[in-house]
Amino acid sequence: MGIWGFGFLESDDDLDMAAELGEMLGCELLVPPEKEKAAIISKLSNGVLSKCFDRMLDAAFRPKTEYYARSRLIMLLGILAMRLGATIEEHHIRAMKVLRPQLPTLYLQIQLATALAQYKNNGTPWVLGSALFDDFKNSDWKFQGYGHSEDEKPFAEEYIKRCLTCENDEGALLRCSRCNVARYCNKECQRQDWRLHQGVCKPGFELSDRFAEPEAKELTSSDKVAANE
Protein backbone atom coordinates (compact mmCIF):
# COMPACT_ATOMS: atom_id res chain seq x y z
CA MET A 1 0.00 0.00 0.00
CA GLY A 2 2.67 2.56 0.97
CA ILE A 3 1.17 6.06 0.78
CA TRP A 4 -2.28 6.86 -0.64
CA GLY A 5 -2.77 10.41 0.61
CA PHE A 6 -1.04 13.30 2.34
CA GLY A 7 -2.96 13.24 5.63
CA PHE A 8 -2.59 11.46 8.94
CA LEU A 9 -3.34 7.71 8.74
CA GLU A 10 -2.90 7.70 4.97
CA SER A 11 0.35 5.74 4.94
CA ASP A 12 1.60 2.37 6.10
CA ASP A 13 3.99 4.08 8.50
CA ASP A 14 1.14 5.86 10.29
CA LEU A 15 -0.89 2.66 10.52
CA ASP A 16 2.12 0.83 11.96
CA MET A 17 2.63 3.63 14.48
CA ALA A 18 -1.06 3.46 15.42
CA ALA A 19 -0.63 -0.26 16.09
CA GLU A 20 2.44 0.43 18.25
CA LEU A 21 0.53 3.03 20.24
CA GLY A 22 -2.31 0.55 20.72
CA GLU A 23 0.17 -1.95 22.14
CA MET A 24 1.48 0.68 24.56
CA LEU A 25 -2.03 1.46 25.78
CA GLY A 26 -3.35 -2.08 25.70
CA CYS A 27 -6.29 -1.32 23.42
CA GLU A 28 -7.22 -0.90 19.76
CA LEU A 29 -7.06 2.78 18.79
CA LEU A 30 -7.53 2.83 15.03
CA VAL A 31 -10.73 0.81 14.48
CA PRO A 32 -11.87 -0.52 17.86
CA PRO A 33 -14.68 -3.11 17.92
CA GLU A 34 -17.98 -1.31 18.41
CA LYS A 35 -18.80 -3.29 21.54
CA GLU A 36 -15.47 -2.28 23.12
CA LYS A 37 -15.40 1.36 22.05
CA ALA A 38 -17.13 2.86 25.11
CA ALA A 39 -14.83 0.98 27.48
CA ILE A 40 -11.74 2.06 25.51
CA ILE A 41 -12.79 5.72 25.56
CA SER A 42 -13.46 5.54 29.29
CA LYS A 43 -10.08 3.91 29.90
CA LEU A 44 -8.27 6.58 27.89
CA SER A 45 -10.16 9.48 29.45
CA ASN A 46 -9.58 8.31 33.01
CA GLY A 47 -5.83 8.63 33.17
CA VAL A 48 -4.35 6.09 30.76
CA LEU A 49 -4.08 8.55 27.86
CA SER A 50 -2.60 11.27 30.07
CA LYS A 51 0.05 8.91 31.43
CA CYS A 52 0.97 7.83 27.91
CA PHE A 53 1.40 11.45 26.81
CA ASP A 54 3.58 12.15 29.85
CA ARG A 55 5.69 9.09 29.13
CA MET A 56 6.29 10.04 25.49
CA LEU A 57 6.94 13.71 26.27
CA ASP A 58 9.79 12.65 28.55
CA ALA A 59 13.05 13.12 26.65
CA ALA A 60 14.17 9.66 27.77
CA PHE A 61 11.34 7.95 25.88
CA ARG A 62 12.36 5.76 22.93
CA PRO A 63 9.80 4.26 20.53
CA LYS A 64 9.83 0.51 20.08
CA THR A 65 10.54 1.06 16.38
CA GLU A 66 13.70 3.13 16.56
CA TYR A 67 13.27 5.24 13.42
CA TYR A 68 9.83 6.56 14.42
CA ALA A 69 10.09 10.19 15.45
CA ARG A 70 8.93 10.73 19.02
CA SER A 71 7.17 13.94 17.99
CA ARG A 72 5.17 12.17 15.26
CA LEU A 73 4.06 9.46 17.69
CA ILE A 74 2.88 12.08 20.18
CA MET A 75 0.85 13.94 17.57
CA LEU A 76 -0.56 10.72 16.14
CA LEU A 77 -1.64 9.67 19.64
CA GLY A 78 -3.57 12.93 19.89
CA ILE A 79 -5.19 12.38 16.49
CA LEU A 80 -6.26 8.84 17.40
CA ALA A 81 -7.64 10.00 20.76
CA MET A 82 -9.64 12.80 19.12
CA ARG A 83 -11.10 10.40 16.54
CA LEU A 84 -12.51 8.39 19.44
CA GLY A 85 -13.69 11.39 21.47
CA ALA A 86 -11.37 10.77 24.42
CA THR A 87 -10.53 13.55 26.88
CA ILE A 88 -7.13 15.20 26.37
CA GLU A 89 -5.62 17.43 29.03
CA GLU A 90 -5.03 21.03 27.97
CA HIS A 91 -1.29 20.92 28.57
CA HIS A 92 -1.03 17.96 26.21
CA ILE A 93 -2.96 19.89 23.56
CA ARG A 94 -0.52 22.77 24.02
CA ALA A 95 2.40 20.35 23.66
CA MET A 96 1.06 19.17 20.29
CA LYS A 97 0.71 22.76 19.13
CA VAL A 98 4.38 23.30 19.94
CA LEU A 99 5.29 20.16 17.99
CA ARG A 100 3.24 21.06 14.89
CA PRO A 101 6.14 22.67 12.96
CA GLN A 102 7.97 19.33 13.04
CA LEU A 103 5.42 17.88 10.62
CA PRO A 104 6.99 17.81 7.14
CA THR A 105 4.10 19.06 4.97
CA LEU A 106 1.62 21.92 4.94
CA TYR A 107 -1.28 19.49 4.63
CA LEU A 108 -0.34 17.63 7.83
CA GLN A 109 0.25 20.88 9.73
CA ILE A 110 -3.13 22.33 8.74
CA GLN A 111 -4.87 19.04 9.53
CA LEU A 112 -3.36 18.98 13.02
CA ALA A 113 -3.89 22.70 13.66
CA THR A 114 -7.56 22.39 12.67
CA ALA A 115 -8.09 19.45 15.02
CA LEU A 116 -6.34 21.08 17.98
CA ALA A 117 -8.24 24.35 17.55
CA GLN A 118 -11.72 22.90 17.05
CA TYR A 119 -11.79 19.62 18.99
CA LYS A 120 -14.53 20.02 21.62
CA ASN A 121 -12.90 17.69 24.15
CA ASN A 122 -16.31 16.81 25.57
CA GLY A 123 -16.73 13.28 24.24
CA THR A 124 -17.63 14.31 20.70
CA PRO A 125 -15.39 12.46 18.21
CA TRP A 126 -13.30 14.31 15.65
CA VAL A 127 -13.75 13.36 11.99
CA LEU A 128 -10.26 13.58 10.60
CA GLY A 129 -10.96 13.92 6.88
CA SER A 130 -8.42 11.22 6.04
CA ALA A 131 -9.26 7.94 4.33
CA LEU A 132 -8.03 4.60 5.57
CA PHE A 133 -6.78 2.52 2.65
CA ASP A 134 -9.88 0.34 2.24
CA ASP A 135 -12.15 3.40 2.33
CA PHE A 136 -9.99 5.17 -0.23
CA LYS A 137 -9.76 2.13 -2.51
CA ASN A 138 -13.42 1.13 -2.43
CA SER A 139 -15.16 4.47 -2.80
CA ASP A 140 -15.14 7.69 -4.77
CA TRP A 141 -13.34 9.56 -2.03
CA LYS A 142 -14.18 13.25 -1.89
CA PHE A 143 -12.31 15.92 0.01
CA GLN A 144 -13.96 16.39 3.42
CA GLY A 145 -11.87 19.34 4.53
CA TYR A 146 -9.11 19.16 7.12
CA GLY A 147 -11.45 17.67 9.71
CA HIS A 148 -14.56 18.59 11.69
CA SER A 149 -16.43 17.74 14.87
CA GLU A 150 -18.75 14.77 14.37
CA ASP A 151 -21.77 16.90 15.30
CA GLU A 152 -21.01 19.53 12.65
CA LYS A 153 -20.96 19.61 8.86
CA PRO A 154 -17.61 19.35 7.06
CA PHE A 155 -15.85 22.55 6.06
CA ALA A 156 -14.80 21.25 2.65
CA GLU A 157 -12.54 24.10 1.61
CA GLU A 158 -8.85 24.00 0.80
CA TYR A 159 -7.93 26.61 3.42
CA ILE A 160 -8.00 26.68 7.20
CA LYS A 161 -10.93 28.65 8.63
CA ARG A 162 -9.15 29.95 11.76
CA CYS A 163 -6.11 32.11 12.27
CA LEU A 164 -3.11 29.78 12.33
CA THR A 165 -1.50 31.87 15.09
CA CYS A 166 -4.27 32.73 17.58
CA GLU A 167 -7.13 30.47 16.34
CA ASN A 168 -9.58 33.37 15.93
CA ASP A 169 -12.34 32.61 13.42
CA GLU A 170 -14.16 35.94 13.41
CA GLY A 171 -14.05 38.58 10.72
CA ALA A 172 -12.33 38.47 7.36
CA LEU A 173 -9.04 36.62 7.72
CA LEU A 174 -6.02 37.44 5.60
CA ARG A 175 -4.68 34.59 3.48
CA CYS A 176 -1.10 33.66 2.80
CA SER A 177 -0.65 34.83 -0.78
CA ARG A 178 1.96 32.16 -1.43
CA CYS A 179 0.15 28.93 -0.49
CA ASN A 180 -3.41 30.33 -0.25
CA VAL A 181 -4.13 27.89 2.61
CA ALA A 182 -2.91 29.53 5.84
CA ARG A 183 -5.14 32.29 7.25
CA TYR A 184 -4.33 35.06 9.74
CA CYS A 185 -6.17 37.80 11.65
CA ASN A 186 -3.69 40.43 10.58
CA LYS A 187 -0.11 40.96 9.49
CA GLU A 188 1.16 40.68 13.06
CA CYS A 189 -0.25 37.15 13.40
CA GLN A 190 1.25 36.29 10.03
CA ARG A 191 4.66 37.62 11.05
CA GLN A 192 4.57 35.61 14.27
CA ASP A 193 3.88 32.39 12.39
CA TRP A 194 6.12 32.95 9.37
CA ARG A 195 9.24 31.43 10.93
CA LEU A 196 7.29 28.19 11.38
CA HIS A 197 5.17 28.40 8.25
CA GLN A 198 7.87 29.23 5.71
CA GLY A 199 9.36 25.73 5.84
CA VAL A 200 6.22 24.13 4.39
CA CYS A 201 4.67 27.07 2.51
CA LYS A 202 4.60 26.39 -1.22
CA PRO A 203 3.24 28.60 -4.00
CA GLY A 204 0.13 27.49 -5.79
CA PHE A 205 -0.98 24.79 -3.35
CA GLU A 206 -3.72 22.76 -5.03
CA LEU A 207 -6.12 20.21 -3.61
CA SER A 208 -4.92 17.86 -6.36
CA ASP A 209 -1.53 17.87 -4.63
CA ARG A 210 -3.11 15.70 -1.96
CA PHE A 211 -3.37 12.80 -4.38
CA ALA A 212 -0.38 13.57 -6.56
CA GLU A 213 2.58 11.21 -6.61
CA PRO A 214 4.20 11.95 -3.24
CA GLU A 215 7.78 13.03 -2.90
CA ALA A 216 9.46 10.42 -0.73
CA LYS A 217 11.66 12.96 1.01
CA GLU A 218 8.70 15.12 2.03
CA LEU A 219 6.52 12.34 3.32
CA THR A 220 9.04 10.25 5.19
CA SER A 221 11.49 12.74 6.65
CA SER A 222 9.76 13.01 10.03
CA ASP A 223 9.52 9.25 10.36
CA LYS A 224 13.24 8.73 9.79
CA VAL A 225 14.41 11.30 12.32
CA ALA A 226 16.09 10.01 15.47
CA ALA A 227 13.53 9.07 18.11
CA ASN A 228 14.75 11.63 20.63
CA GLU A 229 13.93 14.67 18.52
C-alpha positions as CSV (number, residue, x, y, z in Angstrom):
1,M,0.0,0.0,0.0
2,G,2.7,2.6,1.0
3,I,1.2,6.1,0.8
4,W,-2.3,6.9,-0.6
5,G,-2.8,10.4,0.6
6,F,-1.0,13.3,2.3
7,G,-3.0,13.2,5.6
8,F,-2.6,11.5,8.9
9,L,-3.3,7.7,8.7
10,E,-2.9,7.7,5.0
11,S,0.3,5.7,4.9
12,D,1.6,2.4,6.1
13,D,4.0,4.1,8.5
14,D,1.1,5.9,10.3
15,L,-0.9,2.7,10.5
16,D,2.1,0.8,12.0
17,M,2.6,3.6,14.5
18,A,-1.1,3.5,15.4
19,A,-0.6,-0.3,16.1
20,E,2.4,0.4,18.2
21,L,0.5,3.0,20.2
22,G,-2.3,0.6,20.7
23,E,0.2,-2.0,22.1
24,M,1.5,0.7,24.6
25,L,-2.0,1.5,25.8
26,G,-3.3,-2.1,25.7
27,C,-6.3,-1.3,23.4
28,E,-7.2,-0.9,19.8
29,L,-7.1,2.8,18.8
30,L,-7.5,2.8,15.0
31,V,-10.7,0.8,14.5
32,P,-11.9,-0.5,17.9
33,P,-14.7,-3.1,17.9
34,E,-18.0,-1.3,18.4
35,K,-18.8,-3.3,21.5
36,E,-15.5,-2.3,23.1
37,K,-15.4,1.4,22.1
38,A,-17.1,2.9,25.1
39,A,-14.8,1.0,27.5
40,I,-11.7,2.1,25.5
41,I,-12.8,5.7,25.6
42,S,-13.5,5.5,29.3
43,K,-10.1,3.9,29.9
44,L,-8.3,6.6,27.9
45,S,-10.2,9.5,29.5
46,N,-9.6,8.3,33.0
47,G,-5.8,8.6,33.2
48,V,-4.3,6.1,30.8
49,L,-4.1,8.6,27.9
50,S,-2.6,11.3,30.1
51,K,0.0,8.9,31.4
52,C,1.0,7.8,27.9
53,F,1.4,11.5,26.8
54,D,3.6,12.1,29.8
55,R,5.7,9.1,29.1
56,M,6.3,10.0,25.5
57,L,6.9,13.7,26.3
58,D,9.8,12.7,28.5
59,A,13.1,13.1,26.6
60,A,14.2,9.7,27.8
61,F,11.3,8.0,25.9
62,R,12.4,5.8,22.9
63,P,9.8,4.3,20.5
64,K,9.8,0.5,20.1
65,T,10.5,1.1,16.4
66,E,13.7,3.1,16.6
67,Y,13.3,5.2,13.4
68,Y,9.8,6.6,14.4
69,A,10.1,10.2,15.4
70,R,8.9,10.7,19.0
71,S,7.2,13.9,18.0
72,R,5.2,12.2,15.3
73,L,4.1,9.5,17.7
74,I,2.9,12.1,20.2
75,M,0.8,13.9,17.6
76,L,-0.6,10.7,16.1
77,L,-1.6,9.7,19.6
78,G,-3.6,12.9,19.9
79,I,-5.2,12.4,16.5
80,L,-6.3,8.8,17.4
81,A,-7.6,10.0,20.8
82,M,-9.6,12.8,19.1
83,R,-11.1,10.4,16.5
84,L,-12.5,8.4,19.4
85,G,-13.7,11.4,21.5
86,A,-11.4,10.8,24.4
87,T,-10.5,13.6,26.9
88,I,-7.1,15.2,26.4
89,E,-5.6,17.4,29.0
90,E,-5.0,21.0,28.0
91,H,-1.3,20.9,28.6
92,H,-1.0,18.0,26.2
93,I,-3.0,19.9,23.6
94,R,-0.5,22.8,24.0
95,A,2.4,20.4,23.7
96,M,1.1,19.2,20.3
97,K,0.7,22.8,19.1
98,V,4.4,23.3,19.9
99,L,5.3,20.2,18.0
100,R,3.2,21.1,14.9
101,P,6.1,22.7,13.0
102,Q,8.0,19.3,13.0
103,L,5.4,17.9,10.6
104,P,7.0,17.8,7.1
105,T,4.1,19.1,5.0
106,L,1.6,21.9,4.9
107,Y,-1.3,19.5,4.6
108,L,-0.3,17.6,7.8
109,Q,0.2,20.9,9.7
110,I,-3.1,22.3,8.7
111,Q,-4.9,19.0,9.5
112,L,-3.4,19.0,13.0
113,A,-3.9,22.7,13.7
114,T,-7.6,22.4,12.7
115,A,-8.1,19.5,15.0
116,L,-6.3,21.1,18.0
117,A,-8.2,24.4,17.5
118,Q,-11.7,22.9,17.0
119,Y,-11.8,19.6,19.0
120,K,-14.5,20.0,21.6
121,N,-12.9,17.7,24.2
122,N,-16.3,16.8,25.6
123,G,-16.7,13.3,24.2
124,T,-17.6,14.3,20.7
125,P,-15.4,12.5,18.2
126,W,-13.3,14.3,15.6
127,V,-13.8,13.4,12.0
128,L,-10.3,13.6,10.6
129,G,-11.0,13.9,6.9
130,S,-8.4,11.2,6.0
131,A,-9.3,7.9,4.3
132,L,-8.0,4.6,5.6
133,F,-6.8,2.5,2.7
134,D,-9.9,0.3,2.2
135,D,-12.2,3.4,2.3
136,F,-10.0,5.2,-0.2
137,K,-9.8,2.1,-2.5
138,N,-13.4,1.1,-2.4
139,S,-15.2,4.5,-2.8
140,D,-15.1,7.7,-4.8
141,W,-13.3,9.6,-2.0
142,K,-14.2,13.2,-1.9
143,F,-12.3,15.9,0.0
144,Q,-14.0,16.4,3.4
145,G,-11.9,19.3,4.5
146,Y,-9.1,19.2,7.1
147,G,-11.5,17.7,9.7
148,H,-14.6,18.6,11.7
149,S,-16.4,17.7,14.9
150,E,-18.8,14.8,14.4
151,D,-21.8,16.9,15.3
152,E,-21.0,19.5,12.6
153,K,-21.0,19.6,8.9
154,P,-17.6,19.3,7.1
155,F,-15.8,22.6,6.1
156,A,-14.8,21.3,2.7
157,E,-12.5,24.1,1.6
158,E,-8.9,24.0,0.8
159,Y,-7.9,26.6,3.4
160,I,-8.0,26.7,7.2
161,K,-10.9,28.6,8.6
162,R,-9.1,30.0,11.8
163,C,-6.1,32.1,12.3
164,L,-3.1,29.8,12.3
165,T,-1.5,31.9,15.1
166,C,-4.3,32.7,17.6
167,E,-7.1,30.5,16.3
168,N,-9.6,33.4,15.9
169,D,-12.3,32.6,13.4
170,E,-14.2,35.9,13.4
171,G,-14.0,38.6,10.7
172,A,-12.3,38.5,7.4
173,L,-9.0,36.6,7.7
174,L,-6.0,37.4,5.6
175,R,-4.7,34.6,3.5
176,C,-1.1,33.7,2.8
177,S,-0.6,34.8,-0.8
178,R,2.0,32.2,-1.4
179,C,0.1,28.9,-0.5
180,N,-3.4,30.3,-0.2
181,V,-4.1,27.9,2.6
182,A,-2.9,29.5,5.8
183,R,-5.1,32.3,7.3
184,Y,-4.3,35.1,9.7
185,C,-6.2,37.8,11.6
186,N,-3.7,40.4,10.6
187,K,-0.1,41.0,9.5
188,E,1.2,40.7,13.1
189,C,-0.3,37.1,13.4
190,Q,1.2,36.3,10.0
191,R,4.7,37.6,11.0
192,Q,4.6,35.6,14.3
193,D,3.9,32.4,12.4
194,W,6.1,33.0,9.4
195,R,9.2,31.4,10.9
196,L,7.3,28.2,11.4
197,H,5.2,28.4,8.2
198,Q,7.9,29.2,5.7
199,G,9.4,25.7,5.8
200,V,6.2,24.1,4.4
201,C,4.7,27.1,2.5
202,K,4.6,26.4,-1.2
203,P,3.2,28.6,-4.0
204,G,0.1,27.5,-5.8
205,F,-1.0,24.8,-3.4
206,E,-3.7,22.8,-5.0
207,L,-6.1,20.2,-3.6
208,S,-4.9,17.9,-6.4
209,D,-1.5,17.9,-4.6
210,R,-3.1,15.7,-2.0
211,F,-3.4,12.8,-4.4
212,A,-0.4,13.6,-6.6
213,E,2.6,11.2,-6.6
214,P,4.2,12.0,-3.2
215,E,7.8,13.0,-2.9
216,A,9.5,10.4,-0.7
217,K,11.7,13.0,1.0
218,E,8.7,15.1,2.0
219,L,6.5,12.3,3.3
220,T,9.0,10.3,5.2
221,S,11.5,12.7,6.7
222,S,9.8,13.0,10.0
223,D,9.5,9.2,10.4
224,K,13.2,8.7,9.8
225,V,14.4,11.3,12.3
226,A,16.1,10.0,15.5
227,A,13.5,9.1,18.1
228,N,14.7,11.6,20.6
229,E,13.9,14.7,18.5
